[in-house]
Amino acid sequence: MKFNSNLIVSVILLLFVNIYVSNATPVQYVAVEKRNFFDDIVDKAKEVAEKVVSTIAHGGNNVARKLGINTAKYGAMVLNMKEDENGVYHADFNCWQKYFGYNKFYDYMFDLGTSMEYNNEGMFTYNGKNYILWAWKGDYINLGAGAELGIYKDGNGKNSHWEAAPEDAMPMTLTLTHKTKGTIVNNWTNNGDNSWWITAFNPKYQNVDASDLTATFTVKFTNVGMYQEFEKTGAAGWTFDSATQTATLVL
């Protein structure tokens, strides 16, 4: 494919001009006695950073797509994801991400550049080891609308770092719908295999708002004791079926 280099340079320059203009507006005065001045500075800096990162990420992706570049395909290659027959991408069980675990800093970076929501209420202890079920939904930029849920271990609280727990993989399902566009992902089961991290991203749906998405996850525990300990927590957002040892989250 032949690229017009002048067009690309112009688009990039226009992108940065838009960023500057959108963030160069006067700051409204806020009385110091009503709110800590430092808090205002931090909030403003975060707001500006969100606009910059989001504009660059989404703007770059939109331009590339208009130029005919399959950004989802190349992004999936880097992220070790495979495309199913419906054009939806899913992470491989043995993906490189399992070596890095998860923590709230990742959520901060995710939220900084796009629209997302998460639930990390699913924390429990079994046989002296801490576990957490952490779920997300939102706009994954080049990969489109998506959702994911993983089981992690060995953390000391929601603000600590957690390791991936592939040895505790179990049957999981994922369904994702949009309030006006309907079903985006229909009952994905990882082809019937156990999952430690169930994921689905549909690049047909771009620039969505996380609040317009509903992600439904099920986790069928194969370990009775582990299920019972999780059920005892009554984790916010989760419902439990002791007859089938299945926990369901609607996010």
GROMACS elastic network, one bead per residue, 0.5 to 0.9 nm:
[ bonds ]
;  ai    aj funct       b0    kb
    1    67     6  0.89929   500
    1    68     6  0.84155   500
    3     6     6  0.88343   500
    3     7     6  0.82397   500
    3     8     6  0.79511   500
    3    67     6  0.78453   500
    4     7     6  0.53257   500
    4     8     6  0.64864   500
    4     9     6  0.88795   500
    5     8     6  0.51068   500
    5     9     6  0.61932   500
    5    10     6  0.85106   500
    6     9     6  0.51810   500
    6    10     6  0.60319   500
    6    11     6  0.85470   500
    7    10     6  0.50765   500
    7    11     6  0.61099   500
    7    12     6  0.86477   500
    8    11     6  0.51414   500
    8    12     6  0.62543   500
    8    13     6  0.86832   500
    8    63     6  0.84185   500
    9    12     6  0.51666   500
    9    13     6  0.61913   500
    9    14     6  0.85502   500
   10    13     6  0.51552   500
   10    14     6  0.60447   500
   10    15     6  0.84562   500
   11    14     6  0.50645   500
   11    15     6  0.60338   500
   11    16     6  0.87802   500
   11    60     6  0.89156   500
   11    63     6  0.78833   500
   12    16     6  0.64550   500
   12    17     6  0.87134   500
   12    56     6  0.89102   500
   12    59     6  0.88705   500
   12    60     6  0.80673   500
   13    16     6  0.52971   500
   13    17     6  0.62271   500
   13    18     6  0.86483   500
   14    18     6  0.61166   500
   14    19     6  0.86023   500
   15    18     6  0.52017   500
   15    19     6  0.63366   500
   15    20     6  0.87972   500
   15    55     6  0.75480   500
   15    56     6  0.72576   500
   15    59     6  0.72353   500
   15    60     6  0.86119   500
   16    20     6  0.61882   500
   16    21     6  0.86031   500
   16    52     6  0.85856   500
   16    55     6  0.87621   500
   16    56     6  0.81347   500
   17    20     6  0.51119   500
   17    21     6  0.61103   500
   17    22     6  0.84724   500
   18    21     6  0.51783   500
   18    22     6  0.59613   500
   18    23     6  0.85289   500
   18    55     6  0.86738   500
   19    22     6  0.52760   500
   19    23     6  0.62713   500
   19    24     6  0.85463   500
   19    51     6  0.73521   500
   19    52     6  0.60573   500
   19    55     6  0.71264   500
   19    56     6  0.85207   500
   20    23     6  0.53356   500
   20    24     6  0.58970   500
   20    52     6  0.86566   500
   21    24     6  0.51906   500
   21    25     6  0.72004   500
   22    25     6  0.66990   500
   22    48     6  0.89033   500
   22    51     6  0.83224   500
   23    26     6  0.86258   500
   23    48     6  0.63545   500
   23    51     6  0.80206   500
   23    52     6  0.85948   500
   24    27     6  0.86669   500
   27    30     6  0.89091   500
   27    44     6  0.87748   500
   30    33     6  0.86897   500
   30    34     6  0.75464   500
   30    35     6  0.75473   500
   30    37     6  0.82828   500
   30    40     6  0.81871   500
   31    34     6  0.55051   500
   31    35     6  0.68026   500
   31    36     6  0.88342   500
   31    37     6  0.84011   500
   32    35     6  0.53477   500
   32    36     6  0.59592   500
   32    37     6  0.57503   500
   33    36     6  0.71666   500
   33    37     6  0.86497   500
   35    38     6  0.86390   500
   35    39     6  0.73183   500
   35    40     6  0.74280   500
   36    39     6  0.52969   500
   36    40     6  0.66434   500
   37    40     6  0.51765   500
   37    41     6  0.64856   500
   37    42     6  0.88323   500
   38    41     6  0.51138   500
   38    42     6  0.62412   500
   38    43     6  0.86088   500
   39    42     6  0.51182   500
   39    43     6  0.60727   500
   39    44     6  0.85169   500
   40    43     6  0.51400   500
   40    44     6  0.60705   500
   40    45     6  0.85083   500
   41    44     6  0.51441   500
   41    45     6  0.60615   500
   41    46     6  0.85648   500
   42    45     6  0.51003   500
   42    46     6  0.61467   500
   42    47     6  0.85609   500
   43    46     6  0.51280   500
   43    47     6  0.61200   500
   43    48     6  0.86464   500
   44    47     6  0.50019   500
   44    48     6  0.61644   500
   44    49     6  0.85312   500
   45    48     6  0.51502   500
   45    49     6  0.60732   500
   45    50     6  0.85510   500
   46    49     6  0.50070   500
   46    50     6  0.60407   500
   46    51     6  0.86143   500
   46   112     6  0.79223   500
   47    50     6  0.51770   500
   47    51     6  0.63540   500
   47    52     6  0.87342   500
   47   112     6  0.86947   500
   48    51     6  0.51866   500
   48    52     6  0.62109   500
   48    53     6  0.86653   500
   49    52     6  0.50952   500
   49    53     6  0.60286   500
   49    54     6  0.82877   500
   49   112     6  0.71300   500
   49   113     6  0.83237   500
   50    53     6  0.53425   500
   50    54     6  0.58285   500
   50    55     6  0.82533   500
   50   111     6  0.80231   500
   50   113     6  0.56255   500
   50   114     6  0.78569   500
   51    54     6  0.52501   500
   51    55     6  0.58478   500
   51    56     6  0.84406   500
   51   112     6  0.82621   500
   51   113     6  0.75806   500
   52    55     6  0.52630   500
   52    56     6  0.61460   500
   52    57     6  0.85343   500
   52   113     6  0.80403   500
   53    56     6  0.52488   500
   53    57     6  0.59929   500
   53    58     6  0.84004   500
   53   112     6  0.68457   500
   53   114     6  0.82005   500
   54    57     6  0.51747   500
   54    58     6  0.58048   500
   54    59     6  0.77663   500
   54   112     6  0.72533   500
   54   114     6  0.57239   500
   55    58     6  0.54424   500
   55    59     6  0.53078   500
   55    60     6  0.78708   500
   55   113     6  0.80179   500
   56    59     6  0.51700   500
   56    60     6  0.56810   500
   56    61     6  0.82836   500
   56   113     6  0.86310   500
   57    60     6  0.53915   500
   57    61     6  0.61851   500
   57    62     6  0.86407   500
   57   113     6  0.70174   500
   57   114     6  0.83948   500
   57   141     6  0.71200   500
   57   142     6  0.86553   500
   58    61     6  0.50558   500
   58    62     6  0.59784   500
   58    63     6  0.85103   500
   58   113     6  0.84773   500
   58   114     6  0.82613   500
   58   141     6  0.61488   500
   58   142     6  0.78662   500
   58   207     6  0.77070   500
   59    62     6  0.51500   500
   59    63     6  0.61407   500
   59    64     6  0.85408   500
   60    63     6  0.52538   500
   60    64     6  0.61210   500
   60    65     6  0.85976   500
   61    64     6  0.51475   500
   61    65     6  0.61214   500
   61    66     6  0.86368   500
   61    69     6  0.89835   500
   61    71     6  0.68695   500
   61   141     6  0.71211   500
   61   142     6  0.60090   500
   62    65     6  0.51739   500
   62    66     6  0.62429   500
   62    67     6  0.87009   500
   62   142     6  0.83407   500
   63    66     6  0.51398   500
   63    67     6  0.63199   500
   63    68     6  0.88660   500
   63    69     6  0.88653   500
   64    67     6  0.50478   500
   64    68     6  0.65431   500
   64    69     6  0.53720   500
   64    70     6  0.78030   500
   64    71     6  0.70229   500
   65    68     6  0.50752   500
   65    69     6  0.50049   500
   65    70     6  0.62703   500
   65    71     6  0.65892   500
   65   142     6  0.87569   500
   66    69     6  0.72856   500
   68    71     6  0.88346   500
   69    72     6  0.87269   500
   69    73     6  0.88432   500
   69    74     6  0.87861   500
   70    73     6  0.54640   500
   70    74     6  0.66818   500
   70    75     6  0.87089   500
   70   142     6  0.86095   500
   71    74     6  0.53580   500
   71    75     6  0.59348   500
   71    76     6  0.83960   500
   71   142     6  0.56059   500
   71   143     6  0.76242   500
   71   203     6  0.89639   500
   72    75     6  0.50804   500
   72    76     6  0.59010   500
   72    77     6  0.85795   500
   72    89     6  0.85137   500
   72   141     6  0.87085   500
   72   142     6  0.50626   500
   72   144     6  0.78853   500
   72   202     6  0.88974   500
   72   203     6  0.63689   500
   73    76     6  0.51726   500
   73    77     6  0.63781   500
   73    78     6  0.89758   500
   73    81     6  0.89487   500
   73    82     6  0.89319   500
   73    83     6  0.83204   500
   73    89     6  0.88078   500
   73   142     6  0.87506   500
   73   143     6  0.82374   500
   74    77     6  0.51123   500
   74    78     6  0.65817   500
   74    79     6  0.87663   500
   75    78     6  0.52785   500
   75    79     6  0.62445   500
   75    80     6  0.86098   500
   75    81     6  0.84942   500
   75   142     6  0.71599   500
   75   143     6  0.73259   500
   76    80     6  0.58706   500
   76    82     6  0.68693   500
   76    83     6  0.82332   500
   76    89     6  0.71916   500
   76    90     6  0.84762   500
   76    91     6  0.83614   500
   76   143     6  0.76261   500
   77    80     6  0.51806   500
   77    81     6  0.61241   500
   77    82     6  0.78229   500
   78    81     6  0.77996   500
   79    91     6  0.74380   500
   79    95     6  0.76584   500
   79    96     6  0.78628   500
   79    97     6  0.79914   500
   80    90     6  0.86000   500
   80    91     6  0.61762   500
   80    92     6  0.62619   500
   80    94     6  0.87822   500
   80    95     6  0.57591   500
   80    96     6  0.72897   500
   80    97     6  0.86745   500
   81    89     6  0.60138   500
   81    90     6  0.51673   500
   81    92     6  0.56453   500
   81    95     6  0.78276   500
   82    88     6  0.81745   500
   82    89     6  0.53352   500
   82    90     6  0.53935   500
   82    91     6  0.64058   500
   82    92     6  0.68686   500
   83    86     6  0.77541   500
   83    87     6  0.56338   500
   83    88     6  0.54352   500
   83    90     6  0.64976   500
   84    87     6  0.54506   500
   84    88     6  0.54786   500
   84    89     6  0.63037   500
   84    90     6  0.76646   500
   85    88     6  0.74167   500
   86    89     6  0.88210   500
   86   185     6  0.89964   500
   86   202     6  0.87121   500
   87   201     6  0.88802   500
   87   202     6  0.67945   500
   87   203     6  0.76994   500
   87   204     6  0.81153   500
   88   143     6  0.87357   500
   88   184     6  0.88501   500
   88   185     6  0.76522   500
   88   200     6  0.63246   500
   88   201     6  0.55250   500
   88   203     6  0.70885   500
   88   204     6  0.85486   500
   89   143     6  0.76916   500
   89   199     6  0.78168   500
   89   200     6  0.55831   500
   89   201     6  0.51096   500
   89   202     6  0.64866   500
   89   203     6  0.82212   500
   90   190     6  0.80807   500
   90   198     6  0.76306   500
   90   199     6  0.52570   500
   90   201     6  0.66860   500
   91    94     6  0.83895   500
   91    95     6  0.65980   500
   91   197     6  0.78207   500
   91   198     6  0.74545   500
   91   199     6  0.60878   500
   91   200     6  0.77248   500
   92    95     6  0.50639   500
   92    96     6  0.88073   500
   92   197     6  0.88746   500
   93    98     6  0.84804   500
   93   166     6  0.79476   500
   93   194     6  0.88584   500
   93   195     6  0.69878   500
   93   196     6  0.75028   500
   93   197     6  0.73642   500
   93   198     6  0.87084   500
   94    97     6  0.82311   500
   94    98     6  0.70749   500
   94   166     6  0.84233   500
   95    98     6  0.61212   500
   95    99     6  0.83809   500
   96    99     6  0.59272   500
   96   100     6  0.77777   500
   97   100     6  0.54877   500
   97   101     6  0.69531   500
   97   164     6  0.85045   500
   98   101     6  0.58061   500
   98   102     6  0.89357   500
   98   163     6  0.77861   500
   98   164     6  0.54106   500
   98   165     6  0.79724   500
   98   166     6  0.76556   500
   98   197     6  0.87689   500
   99   163     6  0.76676   500
   99   164     6  0.70448   500
  100   162     6  0.86945   500
  100   163     6  0.69361   500
  100   164     6  0.73820   500
  101   152     6  0.71471   500
  101   153     6  0.87545   500
  101   161     6  0.72417   500
  101   162     6  0.54654   500
  101   165     6  0.85355   500
  102   105     6  0.82843   500
  102   106     6  0.68856   500
  102   107     6  0.87726   500
  102   152     6  0.77014   500
  102   160     6  0.88073   500
  102   161     6  0.59488   500
  102   162     6  0.52533   500
  102   163     6  0.65015   500
  102   164     6  0.73834   500
  103   106     6  0.58513   500
  103   107     6  0.72126   500
  103   158     6  0.77874   500
  103   159     6  0.67595   500
  103   160     6  0.62116   500
  103   162     6  0.61480   500
  103   163     6  0.89360   500
  104   108     6  0.62706   500
  104   109     6  0.87624   500
  104   158     6  0.75597   500
  104   159     6  0.60935   500
  104   160     6  0.76016   500
  104   161     6  0.78009   500
  105   109     6  0.63631   500
  105   110     6  0.85786   500
  105   159     6  0.86809   500
  106   109     6  0.51648   500
  106   110     6  0.61017   500
  106   111     6  0.85505   500
  107   111     6  0.59797   500
  107   112     6  0.83560   500
  107   116     6  0.86954   500
  107   117     6  0.89963   500
  107   118     6  0.82247   500
  108   111     6  0.51633   500
  108   112     6  0.60006   500
  108   113     6  0.89953   500
  109   113     6  0.67347   500
  109   114     6  0.89381   500
  110   113     6  0.58444   500
  110   114     6  0.64486   500
  110   115     6  0.80576   500
  110   116     6  0.72203   500
  110   140     6  0.86484   500
  111   114     6  0.54995   500
  111   115     6  0.61563   500
  111   116     6  0.58322   500
  111   117     6  0.80209   500
  112   115     6  0.82561   500
  113   141     6  0.88686   500
  114   138     6  0.78684   500
  114   139     6  0.62207   500
  114   140     6  0.73050   500
  114   141     6  0.73201   500
  114   207     6  0.86777   500
  114   209     6  0.86531   500
  115   137     6  0.86751   500
  115   138     6  0.56040   500
  115   139     6  0.55016   500
  115   140     6  0.81703   500
  115   207     6  0.85869   500
  115   208     6  0.75585   500
  115   209     6  0.57018   500
  115   210     6  0.54464   500
  115   211     6  0.83079   500
  116   136     6  0.70625   500
  116   137     6  0.57699   500
  116   139     6  0.63617   500
  116   140     6  0.84152   500
  116   209     6  0.76033   500
  116   210     6  0.51467   500
  116   211     6  0.80267   500
  117   135     6  0.85178   500
  117   136     6  0.57656   500
  117   137     6  0.56100   500
  117   138     6  0.63584   500
  117   210     6  0.62942   500
  117   211     6  0.77429   500
  117   251     6  0.80510   500
  118   134     6  0.73728   500
  118   135     6  0.54669   500
  118   137     6  0.64571   500
  118   138     6  0.87482   500
  118   251     6  0.74859   500
  119   122     6  0.76489   500
  119   133     6  0.83168   500
  119   134     6  0.58772   500
  119   135     6  0.52143   500
  119   136     6  0.65349   500
  119   236     6  0.85154   500
  119   237     6  0.77986   500
  119   249     6  0.89336   500
  119   251     6  0.72273   500
  120   123     6  0.72052   500
  120   132     6  0.70900   500
  120   133     6  0.63503   500
  120   135     6  0.64523   500
  120   136     6  0.87704   500
  120   158     6  0.71712   500
  121   132     6  0.76709   500
  121   133     6  0.74342   500
  121   134     6  0.73816   500
  121   158     6  0.82206   500
  121   235     6  0.55539   500
  121   236     6  0.59497   500
  121   237     6  0.76883   500
  121   238     6  0.85517   500
  122   131     6  0.80891   500
  122   132     6  0.52480   500
  122   134     6  0.66497   500
  122   135     6  0.89724   500
  122   230     6  0.74582   500
  122   233     6  0.80102   500
  122   234     6  0.85845   500
  122   235     6  0.54398   500
  122   236     6  0.75880   500
  122   237     6  0.86696   500
  122   238     6  0.78030   500
  123   130     6  0.73130   500
  123   131     6  0.56539   500
  123   133     6  0.63721   500
  123   134     6  0.84965   500
  123   157     6  0.81286   500
  123   158     6  0.79960   500
  123   230     6  0.73962   500
  123   233     6  0.77758   500
  123   235     6  0.74515   500
  124   129     6  0.84824   500
  124   130     6  0.59072   500
  124   131     6  0.53939   500
  124   132     6  0.62908   500
  124   133     6  0.87612   500
  124   226     6  0.86148   500
  124   229     6  0.64968   500
  124   230     6  0.54471   500
  124   231     6  0.88181   500
  124   232     6  0.85564   500
  124   233     6  0.67792   500
  124   235     6  0.88711   500
  125   128     6  0.61668   500
  125   129     6  0.54268   500
  125   131     6  0.59384   500
  125   132     6  0.86066   500
  125   226     6  0.80500   500
  125   229     6  0.66671   500
  125   230     6  0.75756   500
  126   129     6  0.53487   500
  126   130     6  0.65217   500
  126   131     6  0.75482   500
  126   225     6  0.73924   500
  126   226     6  0.57636   500
  126   229     6  0.63679   500
  126   230     6  0.83158   500
  127   130     6  0.84822   500
  127   225     6  0.87447   500
  127   226     6  0.83821   500
  129   153     6  0.72166   500
  129   154     6  0.62998   500
  129   155     6  0.86677   500
  130   152     6  0.84719   500
  130   153     6  0.56059   500
  130   154     6  0.52400   500
  130   155     6  0.61196   500
  130   156     6  0.71189   500
  130   157     6  0.85998   500
  131   151     6  0.70240   500
  131   152     6  0.55986   500
  131   154     6  0.64707   500
  131   155     6  0.70910   500
  131   162     6  0.83300   500
  131   165     6  0.86253   500
  132   150     6  0.82017   500
  132   151     6  0.57942   500
  132   152     6  0.53060   500
  132   153     6  0.63577   500
  132   154     6  0.88302   500
  132   155     6  0.80680   500
  132   157     6  0.89964   500
  132   158     6  0.83909   500
  132   162     6  0.81305   500
  133   149     6  0.68680   500
  133   150     6  0.57255   500
  133   152     6  0.64729   500
  134   148     6  0.83361   500
  134   149     6  0.55583   500
  134   150     6  0.55342   500
  134   151     6  0.65674   500
  134   152     6  0.77382   500
  135   147     6  0.75172   500
  135   148     6  0.56242   500
  135   150     6  0.65441   500
  135   217     6  0.85718   500
  135   249     6  0.86782   500
  135   251     6  0.79870   500
  136   146     6  0.83436   500
  136   147     6  0.54321   500
  136   148     6  0.53206   500
  136   149     6  0.63773   500
  136   215     6  0.82369   500
  136   251     6  0.78088   500
  137   140     6  0.86245   500
  137   145     6  0.77840   500
  137   146     6  0.57633   500
  137   148     6  0.65532   500
  137   149     6  0.89397   500
  137   176     6  0.85598   500
  137   210     6  0.63281   500
  137   211     6  0.89858   500
  137   213     6  0.72982   500
  137   214     6  0.78358   500
  137   215     6  0.65710   500
  137   251     6  0.75252   500
  138   144     6  0.84029   500
  138   145     6  0.58486   500
  138   146     6  0.57476   500
  138   147     6  0.64848   500
  138   208     6  0.72115   500
  138   209     6  0.66060   500
  138   211     6  0.79462   500
  138   212     6  0.88160   500
  138   213     6  0.71260   500
  139   142     6  0.86450   500
  139   143     6  0.79723   500
  139   144     6  0.57155   500
  139   146     6  0.64259   500
  139   147     6  0.87365   500
  139   201     6  0.89758   500
  139   205     6  0.87163   500
  139   206     6  0.72514   500
  139   207     6  0.62057   500
  139   208     6  0.55654   500
  139   209     6  0.65686   500
  139   210     6  0.64157   500
  140   143     6  0.52729   500
  140   144     6  0.50630   500
  140   145     6  0.59190   500
  140   146     6  0.64122   500
  140   147     6  0.87453   500
  140   201     6  0.74919   500
  140   203     6  0.86110   500
  140   206     6  0.83688   500
  140   207     6  0.83922   500
  140   208     6  0.89185   500
  141   144     6  0.52917   500
  141   145     6  0.77510   500
  141   203     6  0.83294   500
  141   206     6  0.68812   500
  141   207     6  0.67759   500
  141   208     6  0.89149   500
  142   203     6  0.65638   500
  142   206     6  0.75412   500
  143   146     6  0.75730   500
  143   201     6  0.56759   500
  143   202     6  0.61693   500
  143   204     6  0.84309   500
  143   205     6  0.86019   500
  143   206     6  0.79607   500
  144   201     6  0.59959   500
  144   202     6  0.51941   500
  144   204     6  0.64994   500
  144   205     6  0.52568   500
  144   207     6  0.69957   500
  144   208     6  0.77280   500
  145   176     6  0.86847   500
  145   184     6  0.77581   500
  145   200     6  0.84865   500
  145   201     6  0.56899   500
  145   202     6  0.54502   500
  145   203     6  0.65457   500
  145   204     6  0.79516   500
  145   205     6  0.55436   500
  145   206     6  0.63447   500
  145   207     6  0.76586   500
  145   208     6  0.64077   500
  145   209     6  0.86345   500
  145   210     6  0.83093   500
  145   213     6  0.83064   500
  146   176     6  0.73117   500
  146   184     6  0.82350   500
  146   185     6  0.81752   500
  146   199     6  0.75490   500
  146   200     6  0.54739   500
  146   202     6  0.61252   500
  146   203     6  0.85028   500
  146   205     6  0.89509   500
  146   213     6  0.88136   500
  146   215     6  0.85824   500
  147   174     6  0.78417   500
  147   175     6  0.84873   500
  147   176     6  0.70778   500
  147   198     6  0.83911   500
  147   199     6  0.59286   500
  147   200     6  0.57249   500
  147   201     6  0.66177   500
  147   215     6  0.65661   500
  148   174     6  0.77982   500
  148   197     6  0.69784   500
  148   198     6  0.55135   500
  148   200     6  0.65198   500
  148   201     6  0.86075   500
  148   215     6  0.86196   500
  148   217     6  0.86144   500
  149   172     6  0.89293   500
  149   174     6  0.84819   500
  149   196     6  0.81432   500
  149   197     6  0.56076   500
  149   198     6  0.54346   500
  149   199     6  0.66688   500
  149   217     6  0.75963   500
  150   164     6  0.77598   500
  150   165     6  0.83493   500
  150   195     6  0.81441   500
  150   196     6  0.55355   500
  150   198     6  0.63737   500
  150   199     6  0.85421   500
  151   163     6  0.88007   500
  151   164     6  0.65525   500
  151   165     6  0.59203   500
  151   166     6  0.78653   500
  151   168     6  0.77058   500
  151   169     6  0.78236   500
  151   195     6  0.88266   500
  151   196     6  0.55537   500
  151   197     6  0.65550   500
  152   155     6  0.79398   500
  152   162     6  0.56992   500
  152   163     6  0.53433   500
  152   165     6  0.50024   500
  152   166     6  0.83236   500
  152   168     6  0.88674   500
  152   196     6  0.81255   500
  153   162     6  0.55499   500
  153   163     6  0.52093   500
  153   164     6  0.62424   500
  153   165     6  0.58954   500
  154   161     6  0.80979   500
  154   162     6  0.57881   500
  154   163     6  0.62066   500
  154   164     6  0.88461   500
  155   158     6  0.76078   500
  155   159     6  0.85378   500
  155   160     6  0.57355   500
  155   161     6  0.56496   500
  155   163     6  0.72409   500
  156   159     6  0.78560   500
  156   160     6  0.58049   500
  156   161     6  0.77657   500
  156   162     6  0.81197   500
  157   160     6  0.54123   500
  157   161     6  0.82466   500
  157   162     6  0.88182   500
  158   161     6  0.80556   500
  158   162     6  0.87112   500
  164   167     6  0.88051   500
  164   196     6  0.77322   500
  164   197     6  0.85381   500
  165   168     6  0.55396   500
  165   169     6  0.71403   500
  165   196     6  0.63689   500
  165   197     6  0.88235   500
  166   169     6  0.52341   500
  166   195     6  0.75009   500
  166   196     6  0.50178   500
  166   197     6  0.79363   500
  167   196     6  0.77679   500
  168   194     6  0.89794   500
  168   195     6  0.83761   500
  168   196     6  0.65781   500
  168   222     6  0.89265   500
  168   223     6  0.89384   500
  169   172     6  0.87006   500
  169   194     6  0.53449   500
  169   197     6  0.79647   500
  169   221     6  0.89273   500
  169   222     6  0.88690   500
  170   193     6  0.79620   500
  170   195     6  0.53212   500
  170   196     6  0.66269   500
  170   219     6  0.71332   500
  170   220     6  0.64830   500
  170   221     6  0.61878   500
  170   222     6  0.63649   500
  170   223     6  0.89522   500
  171   189     6  0.73628   500
  171   190     6  0.84266   500
  171   192     6  0.73261   500
  171   193     6  0.66792   500
  171   195     6  0.59855   500
  171   196     6  0.86232   500
  171   218     6  0.81589   500
  171   219     6  0.60879   500
  171   220     6  0.53916   500
  171   221     6  0.72747   500
  171   222     6  0.80382   500
  172   188     6  0.82786   500
  172   189     6  0.60064   500
  172   190     6  0.76985   500
  172   192     6  0.86126   500
  172   193     6  0.85713   500
  172   194     6  0.68176   500
  172   195     6  0.61371   500
  172   196     6  0.83049   500
  172   197     6  0.86532   500
  172   198     6  0.68040   500
  172   217     6  0.70434   500
  172   218     6  0.53917   500
  172   220     6  0.62748   500
  172   221     6  0.88903   500
  173   187     6  0.57958   500
  173   188     6  0.53577   500
  173   190     6  0.75810   500
  173   195     6  0.89411   500
  173   198     6  0.73359   500
  173   216     6  0.79752   500
  173   217     6  0.55014   500
  173   218     6  0.51623   500
  173   219     6  0.68756   500
  173   220     6  0.88413   500
  174   185     6  0.73729   500
  174   186     6  0.72810   500
  174   187     6  0.51817   500
  174   188     6  0.50297   500
  174   189     6  0.67605   500
  174   198     6  0.71735   500
  174   199     6  0.75359   500
  174   200     6  0.76502   500
  174   215     6  0.70413   500
  174   216     6  0.57640   500
  174   218     6  0.68389   500
  175   183     6  0.77820   500
  175   184     6  0.77238   500
  175   185     6  0.52288   500
  175   188     6  0.63736   500
  175   200     6  0.87011   500
  175   214     6  0.81544   500
  175   215     6  0.57662   500
  175   216     6  0.51680   500
  175   217     6  0.66235   500
  176   182     6  0.86819   500
  176   183     6  0.61050   500
  176   184     6  0.54121   500
  176   186     6  0.66513   500
  176   187     6  0.80083   500
  176   200     6  0.84645   500
  176   213     6  0.68926   500
  176   214     6  0.57217   500
  176   216     6  0.64375   500
  176   217     6  0.88718   500
  177   180     6  0.86310   500
  177   181     6  0.75051   500
  177   182     6  0.53383   500
  177   184     6  0.52057   500
  177   185     6  0.68114   500
  177   186     6  0.82031   500
  177   212     6  0.84042   500
  177   213     6  0.56847   500
  177   214     6  0.53162   500
  177   215     6  0.66310   500
  177   216     6  0.86677   500
  178   181     6  0.51315   500
  178   183     6  0.62472   500
  178   184     6  0.67871   500
  178   208     6  0.88565   500
  178   212     6  0.56875   500
  178   214     6  0.64673   500
  179   182     6  0.62166   500
  179   183     6  0.87744   500
  179   212     6  0.54841   500
  179   213     6  0.63786   500
  179   214     6  0.77336   500
  180   212     6  0.80460   500
  181   184     6  0.77488   500
  181   205     6  0.89064   500
  183   186     6  0.63491   500
  184   201     6  0.86392   500
  184   202     6  0.67772   500
  184   204     6  0.87424   500
  184   205     6  0.79328   500
  185   188     6  0.67396   500
  185   200     6  0.69724   500
  185   201     6  0.79533   500
  185   202     6  0.73980   500
  187   216     6  0.87331   500
  187   217     6  0.87846   500
  188   191     6  0.74586   500
  188   192     6  0.87091   500
  188   198     6  0.83822   500
  188   199     6  0.84335   500
  188   200     6  0.75980   500
  189   192     6  0.52443   500
  189   193     6  0.71201   500
  189   194     6  0.82602   500
  189   195     6  0.84197   500
  189   198     6  0.79578   500
  190   193     6  0.55120   500
  190   194     6  0.71477   500
  190   195     6  0.69443   500
  190   198     6  0.70340   500
  190   199     6  0.84398   500
  191   194     6  0.87607   500
  195   198     6  0.57860   500
  198   217     6  0.89470   500
  202   205     6  0.61535   500
  202   206     6  0.83921   500
  203   206     6  0.62471   500
  205   208     6  0.69053   500
  208   211     6  0.86549   500
  208   212     6  0.73647   500
  208   213     6  0.81685   500
  209   212     6  0.55011   500
  209   213     6  0.71537   500
  210   213     6  0.53051   500
  210   214     6  0.81853   500
  211   214     6  0.77482   500
  213   251     6  0.83327   500
  214   250     6  0.69645   500
  214   251     6  0.57771   500
  215   249     6  0.80032   500
  215   250     6  0.57915   500
  215   251     6  0.50888   500
  216   248     6  0.72201   500
  216   249     6  0.57204   500
  216   251     6  0.62905   500
  217   247     6  0.82751   500
  217   248     6  0.56333   500
  217   249     6  0.51511   500
  217   250     6  0.64743   500
  217   251     6  0.82086   500
  218   246     6  0.66098   500
  218   247     6  0.56993   500
  218   249     6  0.64426   500
  218   250     6  0.88767   500
  219   245     6  0.83524   500
  219   246     6  0.54985   500
  219   247     6  0.52286   500
  219   248     6  0.64172   500
  219   249     6  0.85635   500
  220   227     6  0.84490   500
  220   244     6  0.72704   500
  220   245     6  0.57743   500
  220   247     6  0.64548   500
  220   248     6  0.87158   500
  221   224     6  0.67851   500
  221   226     6  0.72918   500
  221   227     6  0.56932   500
  221   244     6  0.83852   500
  221   245     6  0.55750   500
  221   246     6  0.60924   500
  221   247     6  0.78689   500
  222   226     6  0.83029   500
  222   227     6  0.79179   500
  222   245     6  0.76660   500
  223   226     6  0.53674   500
  223   227     6  0.63006   500
  223   228     6  0.87739   500
  223   245     6  0.85872   500
  224   227     6  0.51830   500
  224   228     6  0.62133   500
  224   229     6  0.87603   500
  224   245     6  0.71252   500
  225   228     6  0.51244   500
  225   229     6  0.62946   500
  225   230     6  0.87119   500
  226   229     6  0.52773   500
  226   230     6  0.63286   500
  226   231     6  0.86809   500
  227   230     6  0.51703   500
  227   231     6  0.60999   500
  227   232     6  0.86779   500
  227   242     6  0.82660   500
  227   245     6  0.61971   500
  227   246     6  0.78136   500
  227   247     6  0.81607   500
  228   231     6  0.50793   500
  228   232     6  0.62585   500
  228   242     6  0.80065   500
  228   245     6  0.80526   500
  229   232     6  0.52529   500
  229   233     6  0.69469   500
  230   233     6  0.55073   500
  230   234     6  0.73865   500
  230   235     6  0.77822   500
  230   247     6  0.86494   500
  231   234     6  0.56411   500
  231   235     6  0.76267   500
  231   238     6  0.88941   500
  231   239     6  0.83242   500
  231   240     6  0.64191   500
  231   241     6  0.88027   500
  231   242     6  0.81760   500
  231   245     6  0.89913   500
  231   247     6  0.78225   500
  232   235     6  0.82445   500
  233   236     6  0.87197   500
  234   237     6  0.86042   500
  234   238     6  0.70731   500
  234   239     6  0.76902   500
  234   240     6  0.83311   500
  235   238     6  0.56756   500
  235   239     6  0.81341   500
  236   239     6  0.84707   500
  236   249     6  0.89735   500
  237   248     6  0.83588   500
  237   249     6  0.58155   500
  237   250     6  0.65032   500
  237   251     6  0.72389   500
  238   247     6  0.65460   500
  238   248     6  0.54885   500
  238   250     6  0.71352   500
  239   246     6  0.85001   500
  239   247     6  0.57283   500
  239   248     6  0.52228   500
  239   249     6  0.65655   500
  239   250     6  0.87559   500
  240   244     6  0.89301   500
  240   245     6  0.73932   500
  240   246     6  0.60044   500
  240   248     6  0.63838   500
  241   244     6  0.57754   500
  241   245     6  0.56752   500
  241   246     6  0.52354   500
  241   247     6  0.63423   500
  241   248     6  0.82837   500
  242   246     6  0.66913   500
  242   247     6  0.84502   500
  243   246     6  0.79098   500
  244   247     6  0.88812   500
